[in-house]
Amino acid sequence: MNFIEVGAGIPVLALHGWTPDHRLMLGCLEPVFAARPGYRRLYPDLPGMGRSTAPPGIDSTDDVLAEVHRFIDAEIGGEPFLLLGESYGGYLARAVTRDRPDQILGVGLICPTVVLPRARRTTPPHQVLRSEPGFGDGAGDRLLAEFEEMAVVRTAPVLRRFADEIWSGLELADASAMSRIAERWELSVDPDKGPPFTRPSLILAGLQDATVGFADQFGLLPHYPRATFAVLDVAGHNLQIEQPALFEALIDEWLDRVAAG
């Protein structure tokens, strides 16, 4: 898999969501790690996304997970590491945690996908809580339509980050590969199967997240007894760019807990 590496020290693996690329995670996490030396951040493009290819043999989330494990073996080996995942990446991160519980120092889940079929998710209706006049001036129609579909905060700074960190990756995704993998989107083994993960965890959800919701994420708490669970108001599925100060503070506090442990 194509990836970006930043810094040196304890490995941190960050898995983005469905169809963006590594820039989603790099954009929201680097402001935190810039002030915290001693971490080697690994930002891969998942198969079929960004600049990572997905040959015909990769046609399910099980296959994507296998590629993530191969990446870990190649780039991290048996070294302990921190793990973060956003949305679909959070679904994968839970499975990696299941498979490598003794190797992971802590896990962070950002708007994680919990219920796979959209029709079964508990989600609020989409709403816009903050907007400024002219926020989309100069933006292309396709970019603006994609942004407005889920934006809870419609301001020029949030749109700019969406364009740089999310839209830029969406444009590169292999539509054929995405369609193929989506046919077998659910993992064959429950990502939370096995004993609870007892190291410091973080679960972040957006109160206005109309994509995966926030209510279903409560069901993760028994499996992550050391989790801080935060539901952020004025935040949708892209809470990391809609509530950046809160997001960065909570990531920072999670890193403090991991370090103390």
Secondary structure as UniProt FT lines:
FT   STRAND          3..6
FT   STRAND          10..15
FT   HELIX           23..33
FT   TURN            34..35
FT   STRAND          39..44
FT   TURN            47..48
FT   TURN            50..51
FT   TURN            56..57
FT   HELIX           61..75
FT   TURN            76..78
FT   STRAND          81..86
FT   HELIX           88..99
FT   TURN            101..103
FT   STRAND          104..110
FT   HELIX           118..120
FT   STRAND          130..131
FT   TURN            133..138
FT   HELIX           141..150
FT   STRAND          153..154
FT   HELIX           156..162
FT   HELIX           163..167
FT   HELIX           168..170
FT   TURN            171..172
FT   HELIX           175..182
FT   TURN            183..184
FT   TURN            191..192
FT   STRAND          201..206
FT   TURN            207..208
FT   TURN            210..212
FT   HELIX           215..223
FT   TURN            225..226
FT   STRAND          227..232
FT   TURN            237..238
FT   HELIX           239..242
FT   HELIX           244..260
//
